[in-house]
Amino acid sequence: MSALKGKITDSLYGLGWGAVKKLPEPAATALFRTIADQVWKRRGKSVLRLESNLSRVVPDASPERLAELSRAGMRSYMRYWMESFRLPAWSPERIRNSIDIAGTDRLAEGLDAGRGVIVALPHLANWDLAGAWVTTDLKVPFTTVAERLEPATLYDRFVAYREGLGMEVLPHSGGAAFGTLARRLRAGGLICLVADRDLSASGVEVSFFGATARMPAGPALLAQQTGAMLLPVTLSYDSTPVMKGIIHPAVELPEEGTRAEKTAAMTQGLADAFALGIAEHPEDWHMLQRLWLDDLDPRGEPT
């Protein structure tokens, strides 16, 4: 990213966090739906990639149906940004009333046992809102990681935003995050990781909607190393202002096998749970990048 482009991008995000939260909610909703529709109509790379990804999730969809899904997908994605820009101004009551999670007893079981809990999510709906609900309603602090963005000032904005919601944020790069996450879990803490796309190019291969994708090994490795409970979570929107969520049954540690085999089995378990939520609500899966191996170049990198 050029220095000028980075500065412009950083300024736009700053404007979003500074101005969007001051708009009346109906105006903000209408504005971001208009932005979504305009982006969708341009048929740029992100929209085409979203449609390509959705074609694997809904393989029997007609071109017309895929277009409908991608339009709904862009609206869902822009709803995520609209909410995220406004979240810092939401009251605790508003946060609590904006999400309905099923299966919270599974999370409580792990935390009450003091064994540590790893929550792993795909890019569905608004994971930041889910995090704010954890710190606000459950009053449980947690640790997460964030991809380093360019320019550094933009990364700093995202860290400040998430820390303002009560999260401890570690940089994805640098190598120190894994050890810190393991210490938090051994102390009986909670960590939350978005885990449907590998950022290291050294993740675990999984079967995902009938083709091979690569997902991060971190959640499974942390569970093995610390004995923490590994819980998949999926989120979704509907026509109401309330986001829905499901805490799925824990992914169990296999009794037999090598460390690599156990990691592969547990990561596949996460992928299977993610697929259930994504198949139910494909329009809320904000995957605008290449994911499957046969969409990558021979070196395993996006093309």
N, C-alpha and C positions, 0 to 999 in steps of 0.2 A: 504494500500500500504506500503510495506517495505521501510525503509529509503534508502536502496541501489537502489531498483527499482525506487523510487521517484527521486533520484538524477540522475539516467540514463535518465528517462523520461524528466526531466527538461533540461538536457544537450542536448538531441536530439532536443527539441523545440528551444533551444538557437542556436543550429547549423543551424536549418532551417531558423530562422530569420536572422542569420548572413551570411549564405552562399548562400541560394537559390536565394536571390535577386540579387546576383552578377553573376549568370549564364546567358548566352545568352538565350533569351526566348524560342527558339525552343528546346534547350537542356533541359530546365526546364520542358517544356511541355512533351517531350518524357520521361524524367525520371519519372515524376509522373504518367504518363499513364502506364509505366512499373510496377511501384509499385502497382498501382491499380489492374492490371491484375494478378500479383503474389499473392497478398492478396486474390483476388477472387478465384484463382485456389486452394488455401489451404483449402477453405470451412470451415473456422473457425466460432466461435460463432457469430461474428458480421455479417458475410455474410449470415449465415443461418437465423439470426434474421431479417435481411433486407429482405430476400426472404419471410419469414413468414409475415412480415408486408405488403409487396407488394402484397401478395396473397389476402389480404383483399381489397386492392385498385383496383386490377384487378382480380376479383374472377373467371372469365372464362378463365384465362390464363393457358396454358398448362405448364407442367414442363419445357419444352424447352424455352417457352416464359418467364417464371419467371427467368430462368437462364440468359437469354439475358438482362432482366431488371436489375437484380442484378449486372451483369457485368457493364452495363452502369451506374448503381447507384454508384458503387465503383469508376468508372472513374470520375463521377461528383463530388463525395466527395473529391477525390484527386485533382481535379481542384480547388475546394474551398481552400484546403490547399496550393496549389501552388500559387494561387492568394494572399492568406492571407500573406504568407511569403514575397511576393514581393510588396504588397501594400505600405508599408512604403517608398519605393523608387520611387513610381509612382508620376509623376507630376500631378498638378491639371487638366491639359488638358487631360492627359491619363485617369484619373478617370472619367472626364465628358464624354469622348468618349467611355467608356467601359460599359455604362448602358443606357438603353432606357426605361423610365417609362411612362406608360399611366395613366391618371387620376390625374395628378399633380394639376389640378384645385381644386380637393377636399381637398387636403392638404393645398393649399393656402387659400381656403375659411375659414378653421378653424383657421389658424394662423392669417389671416387678421382680423378676428372677435375678436381676443384677448381672445378666450374662452379656449385655451389650446387644444392640440391634442395628442391622444394616438395612436401610430401606433403599431399594433400587427401583428406578422409574424410567420409562421411555419418554420421549419428547411428546407427551400427550397433554393437551389443554394447558393449564397454568401451574407448573410445579412450584413456582415462587409463592403463589397463593397457598398451596398446600403446606409449604414450609412456614409461612406466616401463621397458618392455623395451628401448626404444631407448637410454635413458640408462644402463641397468644392464648389458645383455648386449652391445650394440654399443659402449657407452661413447662415444656421440656426443651432445653437448649440442644442444639445439634451442630454437627460439623459437616461441611460440604467442601467440594473443590470447584474451582472455576478455571476455564481455559484462559490462558493469557491472550489478550487481545491487543491489537495495534490500532492506534497509538497507545502507549502506556496510560495516558490520561483516561482513555475510554475504559480500560481494565479497572482503573482506580474507581471510576464511577460505578461500575457494576459491583465491585467489592463493597463500596460504601453503601450502595442501595441494599444489598443483601444483609450486610451487617446491621443496617438500620432496622431490618425486619427481625433481628435477633439471631442470625446465623453466624457461626464462625466459618470464615472462608479461607481456604488454603489454595495456593496456586497449583495448577495441574502439573506444570513442568517444574524441574528442579530436583526431583528425587526424594525430597523430604516428606512429601504428603503421606505416603504409605505408612511410614513409621509413626507419624502423629495420629493418623486415623486408628492404627492398631492400639496405641496408648489410650485413646478415648474409649475404645471398645472394651479394653481390659478393665477400665474403670467403671464399666457398666453403662457407658454413654450411648448416644444415638448418632449415627451418621447417615446422611442421605446423598445418594449418588444417581445422577442421570446416566443410564448405562446401556443405551441401545445403539451407540455408535462408538467404535474404537478410535481414539485420537492418537494412539501410539503406533499403529500399523504392526503391532505385535500382540494383538488380542487373540481370542479364542474363536475358532471357526464353529459356527452353529448352523443348523438347518432352520431357515426362517421363511415362511410362506413358500416352501418348496424349492428354495435355492440357498446357496451358501453365503452367509454374511459373517462379519467378524465383529465380536462384541468384547468389551474390556474384561480382563481376567480379574481385576481388582476386587470386586465384591466377593467372588468365590474364594479367592486367596485370603482375604481378610477373615472370612468366616472360618476357614480351615485353621488359620494361625491363631485366632483368638477365641474360638468357640462361640462366637456371636450368632444370633439368629439372623437369617437372611430372608427378608420379606419383599416380594415383588408388589408394587403398587401401580395401578392404572387409574387414569383420570379421564373425565369427559365433560363436555358441555351439553346442554339441551336448550330448549327454547326459554328457559327460566334464567334469572340472574344467578342461580345457585349451581356451582360446579359440583359434580358427583365424583366419587372415588371409591375404589375397592382395594382393601388390603388383602391380598391373596394368601393362601396357606404358605407356610414357610417352605423354602427349598432345603431339603434335608442333605446332610453330608453323607455321601455313600460310605458304607462300612468297609468296602474293599476297594483296592485299586491304588495305583501310584498317585502322587500328588497331581500330576498332569491330568490323569484320567478323572480324578475327582473334580478338578477344576473344570474340565470339559463338560462333565455331567451336570454340575451345578449351573454353569453358564447356560447350558441348553435348557435347564429348568426355568431360568429367568426368561430366556427367549420365548419359551412356550407360553408363559404367563403374559408376557408383553403382547404376544400375538393374539391372545384371547381378547384383551382390551382394545387393541388396534382394529381387529376384525369387527368388533361391535361398533366402533366409532372411528372409521378410517378418516373422516373429515377433520378429526381433531389431532391427527398425527402430524406434527410439524417437522417433517423430514424433507428438507429442501436441498439435501446433499446426496451424493452417491453413497450407497450403503452396501449393496451386494457385490461380491468379488468379481462377477463377470461384467460389472459396470465400471471397474477400475482398470487402470493400465497394467501391463505385465509386472511392474514394480510394486503393485498394490497401492498405488496412489491415485487420487481423483484425477480424471482427465477433463 
